[in-house]
Amino acid sequence: MNIIGYMNKLNAFGKYLLLTVLAFNLVSIVSAQDPGAANLASALNILCNNARTFLGATAMILVVLAGATYAVGQVLGAETRARAAVWATAMMTGAVIGIVIYIIMPPIISALMGTAAGADVCSVTVS
């Protein structure tokens, strides 16, 4: 029985399945918050609000955890120090990507909604 080959085949299919499930969950979150949202602008507004709420807190938590991981790793042995540095770098990279998405998401959604370039689409109520 070739378990490794079977797991590799399952992994190749599983990543697409996981992305599909996450996309459906995102759609259900948007529609659950505003059941009467029939238009795309309202859904994008809700998506922007949810993402900005989530990304701000998550980026801050990642920065704090990266600092704590790096500090704890410096106290321990050489191998653990190296792993902690890699983990801290990965967490900081995730925080930076989250902050970049936090910053560039409103102009992109504004362009999709067709609103004015300077308008904050995350606080606009679409009727």
Backbone as ProteinMPNN parsed JSONL, in Angstrom:
{"seq_chain_A": "MNIIGYMNKLNAFGKYLLLTVLAFNLVSIVSAQDPGAANLASALNILCNNARTFLGATAMILVVLAGATYAVGQVLGAETRARAAVWATAMMTGAVIGIVIYIIMPPIISALMGTAAGADVCSVTVS", "coords_chain_A": {"N_chain_A": [[0.846, -1.183, 0.0], [0.702, 2.087, -0.983], [0.996, 4.643, 0.797], [2.069, 7.219, 0.932], [2.065, 8.084, -1.75], [-0.709, 8.097, -2.183], [-1.501, 10.075, -0.327], [-0.211, 12.296, -1.444], [-1.644, 12.575, -3.857], [-4.162, 13.117, -2.795], [-3.595, 15.508, -1.493], [-3.039, 17.189, -3.648], [-5.564, 17.499, -4.765], [-6.961, 18.343, -2.554], [-6.194, 20.966, -1.821], [-7.504, 22.624, -3.626], [-10.106, 22.025, -3.002], [-10.191, 22.973, -0.386], [-9.848, 25.754, -0.809], [-12.216, 26.261, -2.2], [-14.159, 25.668, -0.249], [-13.507, 27.653, 1.651], [-14.113, 29.957, 0.138], [-16.901, 29.647, -0.21], [-17.661, 29.844, 2.469], [-16.986, 32.5, 2.987], [-18.804, 33.818, 1.335], [-21.172, 33.043, 2.601], [-20.882, 34.307, 5.072], [-20.991, 37.002, 4.354], [-23.587, 37.152, 3.256], [-25.096, 36.387, 5.467], [-24.867, 38.466, 7.273], [-26.257, 40.567, 6.163], [-29.149, 39.908, 5.145], [-30.839, 40.962, 3.203], [-29.24, 41.826, 1.181], [-29.027, 42.402, -1.97], [-27.559, 43.441, -3.931], [-24.328, 43.893, -5.431], [-22.694, 45.941, -4.47], [-23.438, 46.367, -1.799], [-22.673, 43.926, -0.69], [-19.893, 44.025, -1.13], [-19.275, 46.193, 0.496], [-19.855, 45.165, 3.056], [-18.008, 43.065, 3.082], [-15.634, 44.533, 3.012], [-15.775, 45.887, 5.487], [-15.723, 43.672, 7.268], [-13.219, 42.509, 6.641], [-11.419, 44.599, 7.251], [-11.834, 44.848, 9.999], [-10.982, 42.324, 10.898], [-8.318, 42.122, 9.854], [-6.842, 44.23, 11.021], [-6.681, 43.641, 13.802], [-5.532, 41.097, 13.673], [-3.039, 41.54, 12.426], [-1.738, 43.079, 14.373], [-1.628, 41.247, 16.514], [-0.006, 39.287, 15.34], [2.421, 40.694, 15.086], [3.108, 41.11, 17.777], [3.288, 38.429, 18.679], [5.373, 37.56, 17.021], [7.534, 39.042, 17.98], [7.659, 38.055, 20.617], [8.174, 35.338, 20.114], [10.671, 35.469, 18.858], [12.203, 36.577, 20.936], [12.028, 34.62, 22.972], [13.237, 32.52, 21.636], [15.887, 33.361, 21.496], [16.894, 32.866, 23.979], [17.079, 30.14, 24.221], [18.593, 27.068, 22.916], [20.911, 26.695, 20.054], [19.735, 25.47, 17.764], [16.996, 25.761, 18.275], [16.935, 28.507, 18.436], [17.44, 29.236, 15.79], [15.17, 28.154, 14.528], [13.168, 29.641, 15.819], [13.757, 32.181, 14.901], [13.117, 31.897, 12.191], [10.37, 31.336, 12.394], [9.473, 33.719, 13.59], [10.13, 35.517, 11.562], [8.394, 34.623, 9.557], [5.922, 35.191, 10.767], [6.085, 37.992, 10.932], [6.192, 38.591, 8.221], [3.636, 37.753, 7.437], [2.132, 39.604, 8.928], [2.893, 42.013, 7.704], [1.938, 41.6, 5.092], [-0.795, 41.449, 5.689], [-1.224, 44.087, 6.595], [-0.656, 45.506, 4.261], [-2.746, 44.587, 2.614], [-4.843, 45.597, 4.116], [-4.478, 48.318, 3.696], [-4.595, 48.692, 0.855], [-7.04, 47.614, 0.115], [-9.529, 49.23, 0.397], [-9.312, 51.253, -1.786], [-9.363, 49.525, -4.018], [-11.845, 48.213, -3.755], [-13.41, 50.471, -3.879], [-12.977, 51.221, -6.533], [-14.167, 49.027, -7.777], [-16.799, 49.37, -6.955], [-17.419, 51.764, -8.098], [-17.363, 54.259, -6.898], [-16.373, 57.534, -5.65], [-12.876, 58.35, -5.793], [-11.6, 59.182, -3.42], [-13.305, 58.459, -1.424], [-14.195, 56.7, 1.54], [-14.915, 53.533, 1.351], [-15.498, 51.586, 3.15], [-16.949, 52.627, 5.205], [-19.192, 53.596, 4.111], [-22.657, 53.488, 3.784], [-24.611, 51.47, 1.902], [-27.567, 51.822, 0.172]], "CA_chain_A": [[0.0, 0.0, 0.0], [1.503, 3.293, -1.137], [0.293, 5.687, 1.538], [2.629, 8.527, 0.579], [1.521, 8.447, -3.061], [-2.122, 8.405, -2.007], [-1.592, 11.366, 0.349], [0.176, 13.333, -2.407], [-2.782, 12.776, -4.757], [-5.203, 13.759, -2.014], [-3.154, 16.871, -1.239], [-3.184, 17.958, -4.882], [-6.992, 17.792, -4.907], [-7.449, 18.946, -1.318], [-5.981, 22.409, -1.727], [-8.577, 23.276, -4.374], [-11.314, 21.826, -2.208], [-10.108, 23.889, 0.745], [-10.12, 27.104, -1.307], [-13.639, 26.333, -2.526], [-14.893, 25.734, 1.017], [-13.284, 28.986, 2.216], [-14.877, 30.924, -0.651], [-18.312, 29.513, 0.143], [-17.838, 30.386, 3.817], [-16.944, 33.954, 2.878], [-20.09, 34.236, 0.773], [-22.216, 32.867, 3.614], [-20.698, 35.34, 6.093], [-21.486, 38.26, 3.795], [-25.042, 37.107, 3.115], [-25.727, 36.236, 6.777], [-24.895, 39.742, 7.971], [-27.266, 41.413, 5.544], [-29.926, 38.989, 4.317], [-31.485, 41.655, 2.102], [-28.233, 42.362, 0.271], [-29.252, 41.848, -3.299], [-26.629, 44.005, -4.903], [-22.906, 43.64, -5.219], [-22.09, 47.026, -3.704], [-23.669, 46.113, -0.389], [-21.835, 42.79, -0.308], [-18.505, 44.497, -1.069], [-19.17, 47.042, 1.675], [-19.788, 44.275, 4.217], [-16.723, 42.375, 2.986], [-14.591, 45.492, 3.399], [-15.86, 46.079, 6.939], [-15.261, 42.455, 7.947], [-11.785, 42.335, 6.437], [-10.673, 45.608, 8.006], [-11.92, 44.495, 11.417], [-10.162, 41.145, 11.131], [-6.913, 42.313, 9.512], [-6.187, 45.121, 11.974], [-6.376, 42.908, 15.034], [-4.637, 39.981, 13.379], [-1.686, 42.051, 12.167], [-1.141, 43.468, 15.649], [-1.331, 40.024, 17.255], [1.156, 38.65, 14.706], [3.632, 41.448, 15.432], [3.431, 40.815, 19.181], [3.739, 37.035, 18.758], [6.683, 37.445, 16.38], [8.52, 39.552, 18.934], [7.776, 37.112, 21.739], [8.82, 34.118, 19.614], [12.089, 35.763, 18.641], [12.844, 36.78, 22.237], [12.134, 33.331, 23.649], [14.204, 31.723, 20.884], [17.251, 33.806, 21.785], [17.297, 32.327, 25.278], [17.242, 28.7, 24.115], [19.755, 26.575, 22.181], [21.176, 27.203, 18.716], [18.749, 24.977, 16.802], [15.729, 26.407, 18.588], [17.102, 29.919, 18.087], [17.274, 29.343, 14.342], [13.755, 27.921, 14.207], [12.381, 30.77, 16.318], [13.982, 33.305, 13.988], [12.327, 31.624, 10.981], [8.953, 31.497, 12.738], [9.22, 35.143, 13.793], [10.147, 36.152, 10.243], [7.153, 34.257, 8.874], [4.834, 35.949, 11.371], [6.212, 39.392, 10.512], [5.801, 38.653, 6.812], [2.179, 37.689, 7.434], [1.608, 40.875, 9.43], [3.113, 43.032, 6.668], [0.982, 41.332, 4.009], [-2.101, 41.856, 6.201], [-1.277, 45.55, 6.616], [-0.745, 45.958, 2.867], [-4.118, 44.332, 2.178], [-5.674, 46.555, 4.859], [-4.318, 49.65, 3.099], [-4.986, 48.784, -0.557], [-8.368, 47.072, -0.136], [-10.573, 50.232, 0.116], [-9.299, 51.806, -3.146], [-9.751, 48.506, -4.993], [-13.29, 48.047, -3.647], [-13.988, 51.713, -4.385], [-12.97, 51.144, -7.993], [-15.166, 48.038, -8.175], [-18.129, 49.903, -6.692], [-17.639, 52.943, -8.925], [-17.521, 55.458, -6.073], [-15.293, 58.513, -5.784], [-11.578, 57.772, -5.438], [-11.225, 59.519, -2.056], [-14.328, 58.02, -0.476], [-13.906, 55.501, 2.322], [-16.029, 52.643, 1.039], [-15.789, 50.696, 4.269], [-17.869, 53.249, 6.126], [-20.355, 54.049, 3.35], [-23.822, 52.611, 3.868], [-25.234, 51.361, 0.583], [-29.01, 51.564, 0.325]], "C_chain_A": [[0.889, 1.243, 0.0], [0.769, 4.473, -0.491], [0.79, 7.067, 1.133], [2.109, 8.988, -0.778], [0.056, 8.838, -2.984], [-2.308, 9.773, -1.346], [-1.195, 12.509, -0.576], [-0.955, 13.619, -3.388], [-3.914, 13.498, -4.037], [-4.857, 15.222, -1.744], [-3.314, 17.741, -2.476], [-4.634, 18.354, -5.108], [-7.5, 18.606, -3.716], [-7.257, 20.442, -1.242], [-7.049, 23.169, -2.504], [-9.905, 23.151, -3.635], [-11.343, 22.792, -1.023], [-10.399, 25.318, 0.314], [-11.595, 27.284, -1.646], [-14.483, 26.452, -1.261], [-14.721, 27.104, 1.664], [-14.052, 30.055, 1.461], [-16.357, 30.852, -0.329], [-18.586, 30.044, 1.544], [-17.84, 31.9, 3.798], [-18.263, 34.484, 2.336], [-21.194, 34.105, 1.817], [-22.095, 33.894, 4.721], [-21.28, 36.658, 5.597], [-23.003, 38.246, 3.719], [-25.745, 36.98, 4.462], [-25.815, 37.561, 7.511], [-25.954, 40.681, 7.419], [-28.109, 40.557, 4.613], [-30.59, 39.654, 3.118], [-30.509, 42.201, 1.086], [-28.378, 41.705, -1.091], [-28.237, 42.379, -4.289], [-25.185, 43.804, -4.483], [-22.247, 44.709, -4.359], [-22.272, 46.814, -2.206], [-22.8, 44.962, 0.112], [-20.37, 43.203, -0.201], [-18.279, 45.391, 0.139], [-19.036, 46.194, 2.936], [-18.46, 43.524, 4.242], [-15.584, 43.283, 3.431], [-14.591, 45.716, 4.907], [-15.335, 44.863, 7.701], [-13.748, 42.289, 7.83], [-10.98, 43.355, 7.219], [-10.713, 45.329, 9.5], [-10.978, 43.341, 11.737], [-8.679, 41.43, 10.926], [-6.186, 43.215, 10.498], [-5.758, 44.391, 13.238], [-5.378, 41.79, 14.782], [-3.208, 40.442, 13.132], [-0.997, 42.445, 13.473], [-0.764, 42.252, 16.483], [-0.113, 39.322, 16.67], [2.455, 39.378, 15.033], [4.059, 41.139, 16.858], [3.95, 39.386, 19.329], [5.104, 36.84, 18.105], [7.782, 37.936, 17.31], [8.737, 38.6, 20.095], [8.485, 35.834, 21.305], [10.309, 34.335, 19.423], [12.824, 35.903, 19.976], [13.031, 35.464, 22.975], [13.175, 32.466, 22.947], [15.64, 32.111, 21.169], [17.783, 33.245, 23.096], [17.669, 30.851, 25.17], [18.455, 28.346, 23.253], [19.825, 27.07, 20.744], [20.123, 26.745, 17.701], [17.389, 25.634, 17.025], [15.785, 27.888, 18.254], [16.889, 30.127, 16.594], [15.814, 29.141, 13.933], [12.888, 29.088, 14.656], [12.552, 31.982, 15.415], [13.182, 33.128, 12.699], [10.842, 31.826, 11.263], [8.607, 32.969, 12.905], [9.21, 35.892, 12.466], [8.87, 35.847, 9.477], [5.963, 35.031, 9.451], [4.888, 37.419, 10.977], [5.826, 39.564, 9.049], [4.29, 38.612, 6.68], [1.547, 38.986, 7.905], [1.75, 41.975, 8.385], [2.143, 42.839, 5.506], [-0.421, 41.738, 4.445], [-2.272, 43.367, 6.216], [-1.388, 46.108, 5.202], [-2.154, 45.741, 2.329], [-5.068, 45.313, 2.847], [-5.647, 47.933, 4.202], [-4.875, 49.71, 1.676], [-6.389, 48.267, -0.843], [-9.423, 48.15, -0.392], [-10.489, 50.87, -1.275], [-9.719, 50.793, -4.211], [-11.269, 48.303, -4.958], [-14.002, 49.3, -4.129], [-14.036, 51.708, -5.906], [-14.002, 50.133, -8.493], [-16.587, 48.561, -7.998], [-18.442, 51.114, -7.553], [-17.873, 54.194, -8.117], [-16.329, 56.38, -6.29], [-14.002, 57.919, -5.224], [-11.219, 58.04, -3.978], [-12.189, 59.021, -1.012], [-13.888, 56.748, 0.243], [-15.078, 54.54, 2.179], [-16.391, 51.726, 2.199], [-16.745, 51.325, 5.27], [-19.129, 53.754, 5.426], [-21.467, 53.024, 3.487], [-24.503, 52.622, 2.508], [-26.704, 51.04, 0.777], [-29.59, 50.884, -0.884]], "O_chain_A": [[1.726, 1.418, 0.885], [0.023, 5.197, -1.15], [-0.01, 7.994, 1.006], [1.75, 10.154, -0.941], [-0.376, 9.79, -3.634], [-3.174, 10.545, -1.757], [-1.784, 13.588, -0.503], [-1.204, 14.778, -3.72], [-4.551, 14.387, -4.604], [-5.74, 16.08, -1.764], [-3.685, 18.91, -2.365], [-4.9, 19.451, -5.599], [-8.372, 19.46, -3.869], [-8.085, 21.132, -0.648], [-7.46, 24.25, -2.084], [-10.724, 24.07, -3.65], [-12.386, 23.359, -0.697], [-11.129, 26.029, 1.005], [-12.161, 28.35, -1.403], [-15.418, 27.252, -1.211], [-15.69, 27.665, 2.176], [-14.591, 30.974, 2.078], [-17.007, 31.888, -0.187], [-19.639, 30.636, 1.782], [-18.617, 32.526, 4.52], [-18.78, 35.488, 2.825], [-22.063, 34.972, 1.905], [-23.112, 34.321, 5.267], [-21.981, 37.35, 6.336], [-23.645, 39.231, 4.082], [-26.886, 37.422, 4.595], [-26.742, 37.768, 8.295], [-26.489, 41.51, 8.156], [-27.824, 40.48, 3.418], [-30.874, 38.989, 2.122], [-30.903, 42.968, 0.208], [-27.904, 40.592, -1.319], [-28.075, 41.82, -5.374], [-24.885, 43.574, -3.312], [-21.331, 44.407, -3.594], [-21.349, 47.06, -1.429], [-22.256, 45.023, 1.215], [-19.676, 42.776, 0.721], [-17.208, 45.354, 0.744], [-18.194, 46.477, 3.789], [-17.855, 43.365, 5.302], [-14.677, 42.85, 4.143], [-13.532, 45.732, 5.535], [-14.588, 45.01, 8.668], [-13.078, 41.966, 8.81], [-9.95, 43.008, 7.798], [-9.723, 45.553, 10.196], [-10.26, 43.379, 12.736], [-7.859, 41.018, 11.746], [-5.011, 42.98, 10.784], [-4.617, 44.511, 13.684], [-4.478, 41.563, 15.591], [-2.263, 39.796, 13.586], [0.19, 42.177, 13.657], [0.305, 42.227, 17.094], [0.725, 38.815, 17.415], [3.485, 38.736, 15.237], [5.243, 40.927, 17.12], [4.94, 39.155, 20.024], [5.908, 36.039, 18.582], [8.839, 37.314, 17.414], [9.873, 38.367, 20.509], [9.309, 35.302, 22.048], [11.118, 33.481, 19.786], [13.939, 35.404, 20.127], [14.095, 35.224, 23.546], [13.922, 31.748, 23.611], [16.531, 31.264, 21.089], [18.995, 33.162, 23.292], [18.489, 30.363, 25.948], [19.248, 29.219, 22.901], [18.929, 27.768, 20.269], [19.671, 27.538, 16.875], [16.714, 26.015, 16.069], [14.782, 28.464, 17.833], [16.233, 31.084, 16.182], [15.29, 29.873, 13.093], [11.966, 29.482, 13.942], [11.6, 32.727, 15.187], [12.63, 34.094, 12.173], [10.134, 32.425, 10.453], [7.57, 33.423, 12.422], [8.393, 36.789, 12.258], [8.322, 36.728, 8.815], [5.094, 35.475, 8.702], [3.85, 38.028, 10.716], [5.208, 40.562, 8.678], [3.72, 39.364, 5.889], [0.54, 39.425, 7.349], [0.836, 42.778, 8.198], [1.588, 43.811, 4.993], [-1.167, 42.314, 3.653], [-3.344, 43.874, 5.887], [-2.123, 47.067, 4.965], [-2.701, 46.617, 1.66], [-5.999, 45.807, 2.211], [-6.662, 48.629, 4.157], [-5.554, 50.673, 1.322], [-6.891, 48.462, -1.951], [-10.181, 47.999, -1.35], [-11.532, 51.021, -1.911], [-10.359, 51.159, -5.196], [-11.909, 48.229, -6.007], [-15.078, 49.213, -4.722], [-15.022, 52.143, -6.501], [-14.641, 50.358, -9.521], [-17.475, 48.241, -8.788], [-19.611, 51.461, -7.724], [-18.526, 55.118, -8.602], [-15.396, 56.049, -7.021], [-14.026, 57.098, -4.308], [-10.584, 57.192, -3.349], [-11.918, 59.148, 0.183], [-13.296, 55.847, -0.352], [-16.115, 54.72, 2.817], [-17.48, 51.152, 2.221], [-17.301, 50.616, 6.108], [-20.033, 54.281, 6.075], [-21.237, 51.826, 3.324], [-24.921, 53.674, 2.024], [-27.046, 50.085, 1.475], [-30.786, 50.598, -0.917]]}, "name": "protein", "num_of_chains": 1, "seq": "MNIIGYMNKLNAFGKYLLLTVLAFNLVSIVSAQDPGAANLASALNILCNNARTFLGATAMILVVLAGATYAVGQVLGAETRARAAVWATAMMTGAVIGIVIYIIMPPIISALMGTAAGADVCSVTVS"}
